[in-house]
Amino acid sequence: MKVVWMYHDIMDLYGDKGNMMVLKKRCLDRGIPFELDTCGIGEEKDLSEYDLIFLGGGADKEQISLIPDLLSRKENITKAIDEKTFVLLICGGYQLFGQYYIAANNEKISGLQFYDYYTDTGKAGSRCIGNVVIDANLDGLKTRIVGFENHGGQTLNVTHPLGKVVKGCGNSFNAGYEGFYDGKILGTYLHGPLLPKNPEVADFVISKALQKRNPDFKYSDLKPLEDKFEKMAREAVFKKLEL
């Protein structure tokens, strides 16, 4: 499994590196070869060569700094998605695949415009902060996802949400839904990082990435792992939220 982490040096907010560590560990525990590459500003990489593209979160300053480079890669990212490369996006990465993002200083940052959703800024510095729980259906896999959100951006006009909010805000204040998933990309505001507390989501991402070279590969083909500590972490969140 070949993974490329885009802008790893500036888009690593709230421990996003942990997502890559989890994917690597869960692959190697099953005997699945795992190769992690990075792609920074100005680096020449053919993103279509990878099974998974990952873009994490960052503050406004970091997002603004990478926009020219990211937009220059739009054609290559389109090629990668068309060739079945799966895409995992966290927070800022999620925002940048939409139409635009309004920063806290009201500067309008152009996105890749792959989707119709867009991100406005919270009024008077307001933010969505706290533990989040959502119920999701990932290609028939029904799972309860937990994480932590901390975003001023209010993402609107989301036509394919990742899941329904049980606790927390989600894409915006009182949105009722969180994230985006359309079979090609999975975008979410959930940090924490996301995958250590959600082994089913981690395995789902692995299965989607492996389908690029093995179209018949299924989530159920993955060897089960014990996940003792992951379950403990999830239960602690449920207890705190009285779920």
ABEGO torsion letter per residue (X at the ends): XBBBBBGAAABBBGGAAAAAAAAAAAAAAAGBBBBBBBBBBGBBBBAAABABBBBBBBBAAAAAAAAAAAAAAAAAAAAAAAAGBBBBBBEAAAAAABABBBBAAGBBBBBAGABABBBBBBBGGBBBBEBBBBBBBBGGBBBBBBBBBBBABBBBGBABBABBBABEAEABBGAGBBEBBAGABBBBABBOBAAAABAAAAAAAAAAAAAAABAABBAAABBBBAGAAAAAAAAAAAAAAGX
